[in-house]
């Protein structure tokens, strides 16, 4: 359950009224079907100093919403030599509050500036009646929620002028009133909204353990043409009210069981970019890169088809 930070100012009306955007030196490089890492501020200096041989990185969009400064300078330097993915954590696509126009305006401005290869968000909600919650909370799998998300994703894609990816999130409670499975919900969402899926393999594993379904059934139900990227991460095991829960904490290495599930996903769906996420208890950069290379080795060993 990742925590989120907002780093922008007050709301303003209108999604598309933006200030002039600094000219970018061409688009970021394409993202191949290989491993990448989530690039966090603690690793910026080492990354720029060593220029590691990894083809692409992903950053949290909201950390680069400022109008200038060191963070954007780092991003400009990175995007010249690496494929770049922008991964959002704060749009609250599933909330019943209106989309935050200031947030969307800043995201659109950043997208125009750095021209990332991929832009993604979460199938989640995180605000209620103007109060911003610090979680990515799951959606009920209902037709009403589906229609709501389709409309919201349409607004975002119109504002950005491009297709986005949406990611499945972890959950820890059974939501009453669901009318379909999580995987049926995601497939319908991608088809109706015209977006693509970012499958978080760790979240599939976590939810399967917490809710008692077979993660392979989940993967079998996802049409390969809808999947553009995979995420992998570590999780924690906690005891709550006499029950064991898995929690998506991004603070540990990927477990053997999640690596195995990624192998199954690659076999079923095909090679895709695989992003290693780590947001807490960050290891040294070389250690993170070494773990990411395990995904490349898995793709090389697995019998998978290239999309």
C-alpha positions as CSV (number, residue, x, y, z in Angstrom):
1,X,0.0,0.0,0.0
2,X,2.0,2.9,-1.2
3,X,1.8,6.3,0.2
4,X,1.3,9.3,-2.0
5,X,2.4,12.9,-2.0
6,X,1.0,15.9,-3.6
7,X,3.4,18.6,-4.5
8,X,1.4,21.2,-6.2
9,X,-0.6,24.3,-5.3
10,X,-4.2,25.5,-5.3
11,X,-6.9,24.3,-7.7
12,X,-7.7,26.3,-10.8
13,X,-10.6,25.9,-13.2
14,X,-10.2,24.4,-16.7
15,X,-8.0,21.4,-17.6
16,X,-6.2,22.8,-20.6
17,X,-5.2,26.3,-19.8
18,X,-1.4,26.0,-19.4
19,X,1.6,28.3,-19.3
20,X,4.3,28.0,-21.9
21,X,6.2,24.8,-21.8
22,X,10.0,24.7,-22.2
23,X,11.0,23.1,-25.4
24,X,12.2,19.5,-25.1
25,X,15.1,18.1,-27.1
26,X,13.0,15.5,-28.9
27,X,11.0,12.6,-27.4
28,X,12.4,10.2,-24.8
29,X,13.8,7.0,-26.1
30,X,11.4,4.1,-26.8
31,X,10.9,1.6,-24.0
32,X,11.9,-2.0,-25.1
33,X,10.5,-5.2,-23.6
34,X,13.2,-5.4,-21.0
35,X,13.7,-4.5,-17.4
36,X,13.6,-1.0,-16.0
37,X,13.8,0.5,-12.5
38,X,11.8,3.1,-10.6
39,X,14.2,6.0,-10.3
40,X,13.9,7.7,-6.9
41,X,15.5,10.9,-5.7
42,X,18.0,9.0,-3.4
43,X,19.5,7.5,-6.5
44,X,19.6,10.5,-8.8
45,X,23.2,11.5,-8.2
46,X,24.5,7.9,-8.6
47,X,22.4,7.3,-11.7
48,X,23.7,10.4,-13.5
49,X,27.3,9.8,-12.4
50,X,27.4,6.2,-13.5
51,X,24.9,6.1,-16.4
52,X,24.0,2.4,-15.8
53,X,23.3,0.2,-18.8
54,X,19.6,-0.1,-18.3
55,X,17.4,0.9,-21.2
56,X,14.6,2.8,-19.3
57,X,13.3,4.2,-16.0
58,X,10.0,5.1,-14.5
59,X,9.4,8.1,-12.2
60,X,6.4,9.3,-10.2
61,X,4.9,12.2,-12.2
62,X,3.9,14.3,-9.2
63,X,7.6,14.6,-8.0
64,X,8.3,16.7,-11.2
65,X,5.3,19.1,-11.1
66,X,7.4,22.1,-10.1
67,X,8.0,24.8,-12.7
68,X,11.7,24.3,-12.6
69,X,14.5,23.3,-10.3
70,X,16.9,20.4,-9.8
71,X,14.3,17.7,-10.1
72,X,13.4,18.7,-13.6
73,X,17.0,19.2,-14.6
74,X,17.6,15.6,-13.6
75,X,14.6,14.4,-15.6
76,X,15.8,16.3,-18.6
77,X,19.2,14.7,-18.3
78,X,17.8,11.2,-17.9
79,X,15.4,11.4,-20.8
80,X,18.1,12.2,-23.3
81,X,19.7,8.8,-22.9
82,X,17.0,6.5,-21.4
83,X,13.4,5.6,-22.2
84,X,11.1,7.3,-19.7
85,X,7.8,6.3,-18.2
86,X,5.7,8.7,-16.1
87,X,3.7,6.9,-13.4
88,X,1.1,8.9,-11.5
89,X,-0.2,8.2,-8.0
90,X,-2.4,11.2,-7.4
91,X,-5.1,11.7,-10.0
92,X,-7.7,9.6,-8.0
93,X,-9.4,8.3,-11.1
94,X,-12.0,6.5,-9.2
95,X,-13.1,9.3,-6.8
96,X,-16.5,10.9,-7.1
97,X,-14.8,14.2,-6.6
98,X,-14.2,16.1,-9.8
99,X,-10.8,15.5,-11.3
100,X,-8.3,18.0,-9.9
101,X,-7.8,20.5,-12.8
102,X,-4.6,21.8,-11.4
103,X,-3.2,18.3,-11.1
104,X,-4.2,17.4,-14.6
105,X,-2.9,20.7,-16.0
106,X,0.5,20.1,-14.4
107,X,0.6,16.5,-15.7
108,X,-0.2,17.6,-19.2
109,X,2.5,20.2,-19.0
110,X,5.1,17.6,-17.8
111,X,4.0,15.2,-20.6
112,X,4.5,17.9,-23.2
113,X,7.9,18.8,-21.8
114,X,9.5,15.4,-21.5
115,X,7.4,13.4,-24.1
116,X,7.6,10.1,-22.2
117,X,7.2,6.8,-23.9
118,X,4.5,5.7,-21.4
119,X,2.1,7.5,-19.0
120,X,0.2,5.5,-16.4
121,X,-2.1,5.8,-13.4
122,X,-4.0,3.6,-11.0
123,X,-7.4,2.0,-11.0
124,X,-8.1,3.5,-7.5
125,X,-9.5,6.4,-5.6
126,X,-7.9,8.6,-3.0
127,X,-10.1,11.7,-2.3
128,X,-13.5,12.3,-0.8
129,X,-15.4,15.6,-0.6
130,X,-12.2,17.5,-1.1
131,X,-10.1,15.6,1.4
132,X,-7.1,13.9,-0.1
133,X,-6.3,10.5,1.4
134,X,-2.8,9.1,1.4
135,X,-3.7,5.7,-0.1
136,X,-4.5,4.0,-3.4
137,X,-7.9,2.5,-2.5
138,X,-9.5,-0.2,-4.6
139,X,-12.7,0.2,-6.6
140,X,-15.8,-1.9,-6.3
141,X,-16.1,-4.1,-9.4
142,X,-19.5,-2.8,-10.4
143,X,-21.0,-1.5,-13.7
144,X,-21.5,1.9,-12.1
145,X,-17.8,2.1,-11.1
146,X,-16.8,0.9,-14.5
147,X,-18.8,3.6,-16.3
148,X,-17.4,6.2,-13.9
149,X,-13.8,5.2,-14.6
150,X,-14.4,5.1,-18.4
151,X,-15.6,8.7,-18.3
152,X,-12.7,9.8,-16.1
153,X,-10.0,8.1,-18.1
154,X,-11.5,9.7,-21.2
155,X,-11.1,13.1,-19.7
156,X,-7.5,12.4,-18.9
157,X,-6.7,11.0,-22.3
158,X,-8.3,14.0,-23.9
159,X,-6.3,16.4,-21.8
160,X,-3.0,14.6,-22.5
161,X,-3.7,13.9,-26.1
162,X,-2.6,10.3,-25.7
163,X,-3.5,6.9,-24.5
164,X,-2.6,6.0,-20.9
165,X,-2.0,2.8,-19.0
166,X,-4.0,1.9,-15.9
167,X,-2.7,-0.3,-13.1
168,X,-4.4,-2.8,-10.8
169,X,-3.9,-2.1,-7.1
170,X,-3.7,-4.2,-4.0
171,X,-6.6,-4.7,-1.7
172,X,-7.1,-6.0,1.8
173,X,-10.9,-6.2,2.3
174,X,-13.6,-7.8,0.3
175,X,-15.8,-5.0,-1.2
176,X,-19.6,-5.7,-1.0
177,X,-21.7,-5.6,-4.1
178,X,-19.2,-6.5,-6.7
179,X,-20.8,-7.6,-10.0
180,X,-17.7,-9.1,-11.7
181,X,-14.2,-10.2,-10.9
182,X,-11.3,-7.8,-10.7
183,X,-9.9,-9.2,-14.0
184,X,-13.2,-9.0,-15.8
185,X,-13.5,-5.4,-14.5
186,X,-10.0,-4.5,-15.9
187,X,-10.6,-6.0,-19.3
188,X,-13.9,-4.2,-19.7
189,X,-12.3,-1.0,-18.5
190,X,-9.5,-1.1,-21.0
191,X,-11.8,-2.0,-23.9
192,X,-14.4,0.6,-23.1
193,X,-12.0,3.4,-22.2
194,X,-9.5,2.7,-25.0
195,X,-6.6,2.6,-22.6
196,X,-4.1,-0.1,-21.9
197,X,-3.2,-2.2,-18.9
198,X,-0.2,-2.0,-16.6
199,X,-0.4,-5.3,-14.8
200,X,1.2,-5.2,-11.4
201,X,2.2,-8.9,-10.9
202,X,2.9,-8.4,-7.2
203,X,-0.5,-6.9,-6.6
204,X,-2.1,-9.9,-8.4
205,X,-0.2,-12.2,-6.1
206,X,-1.1,-10.1,-3.0
207,X,-4.8,-10.0,-3.9
208,X,-4.9,-13.7,-4.7
209,X,-3.4,-14.6,-1.3
210,X,-5.7,-12.1,0.5
211,X,-8.9,-13.0,-1.2
212,X,-8.4,-16.7,-2.1
213,X,-8.4,-16.8,-5.9
214,X,-6.0,-18.4,-8.3
215,X,-3.6,-15.8,-9.8
216,X,-3.2,-18.0,-13.0
217,X,-6.9,-17.7,-13.6
218,X,-6.5,-13.9,-13.4
219,X,-3.7,-14.0,-16.0
220,X,-5.5,-16.3,-18.3
221,X,-8.4,-13.9,-18.5
222,X,-6.4,-10.9,-19.7
223,X,-6.1,-10.5,-23.5
224,X,-2.4,-10.0,-24.3
225,X,-3.1,-7.1,-26.7
226,X,-4.4,-5.0,-23.8
227,X,-1.2,-5.3,-21.7
228,X,1.6,-2.8,-22.3
229,X,3.7,-3.1,-19.1
230,X,4.3,-5.2,-16.0
231,X,5.3,-4.1,-12.5
232,X,7.0,-6.2,-9.9
233,X,7.8,-5.3,-6.3
234,X,8.3,-6.7,-2.8
235,X,5.5,-7.2,-0.2
236,X,5.2,-7.7,3.5
237,X,3.4,-10.3,5.6
238,X,1.4,-8.9,8.5
239,X,-1.0,-10.4,11.1
240,X,-4.3,-8.5,11.5
241,X,-7.1,-9.7,13.7
242,X,-5.9,-13.3,13.6
243,X,-5.5,-13.3,9.9
244,X,-2.4,-13.2,7.7
245,X,-2.4,-10.5,5.1
246,X,0.1,-9.7,2.4
247,X,0.7,-5.9,2.0
248,X,2.1,-4.2,-1.1
249,X,4.9,-2.3,0.7
250,X,7.6,-1.8,-2.0
251,X,10.2,-2.1,0.7
252,X,11.8,-5.5,0.0
253,X,13.2,-7.6,-2.8
254,X,10.7,-9.4,-5.1
255,X,9.8,-12.8,-3.6
256,X,10.5,-16.1,-5.4
257,X,6.7,-16.7,-5.7
258,X,6.2,-13.3,-7.5
259,X,9.1,-14.1,-9.8
260,X,7.4,-17.3,-10.6
261,X,4.1,-15.5,-11.3
262,X,6.0,-13.1,-13.6
263,X,7.3,-16.0,-15.5
264,X,3.8,-17.3,-16.0
265,X,2.6,-13.8,-17.1
266,X,5.4,-13.6,-19.6
267,X,4.5,-17.0,-21.0
268,X,0.8,-16.2,-21.2
269,X,0.9,-12.6,-22.4
270,X,4.3,-12.2,-24.0
271,X,7.4,-10.0,-23.4
272,X,6.6,-6.6,-22.2
273,X,8.6,-3.9,-20.3
274,X,9.0,-5.0,-16.7
275,X,9.5,-2.3,-14.1
276,X,11.0,-3.1,-10.7
277,X,9.5,-0.8,-8.0
278,X,11.2,0.0,-4.7
279,X,10.0,3.0,-2.7
280,X,11.2,2.3,0.9
281,X,14.3,0.9,2.5
282,X,16.1,1.6,-0.8
283,X,19.2,-0.5,-1.5
284,X,22.3,1.0,-3.2
285,X,21.7,1.6,-6.9
286,X,23.9,-1.3,-8.0
287,X,21.9,-3.7,-5.9
288,X,18.7,-2.5,-7.4
289,X,20.0,-2.8,-10.9
290,X,21.2,-6.3,-10.2
291,X,17.7,-7.3,-9.1
292,X,16.2,-5.8,-12.2
293,X,18.5,-7.9,-14.3
294,X,16.8,-10.9,-12.9
295,X,13.8,-10.0,-14.9
296,X,15.9,-9.9,-18.1
297,X,17.3,-13.3,-17.3
298,X,13.8,-14.6,-16.7
299,X,12.6,-13.3,-20.1
300,X,15.6,-14.9,-21.7
301,X,15.0,-18.3,-20.1
302,X,11.2,-18.3,-20.4
303,X,9.4,-19.5,-23.5
304,X,7.7,-16.2,-24.4
305,X,6.6,-14.5,-27.5
306,X,7.5,-11.0,-28.4
307,X,4.4,-8.7,-28.9
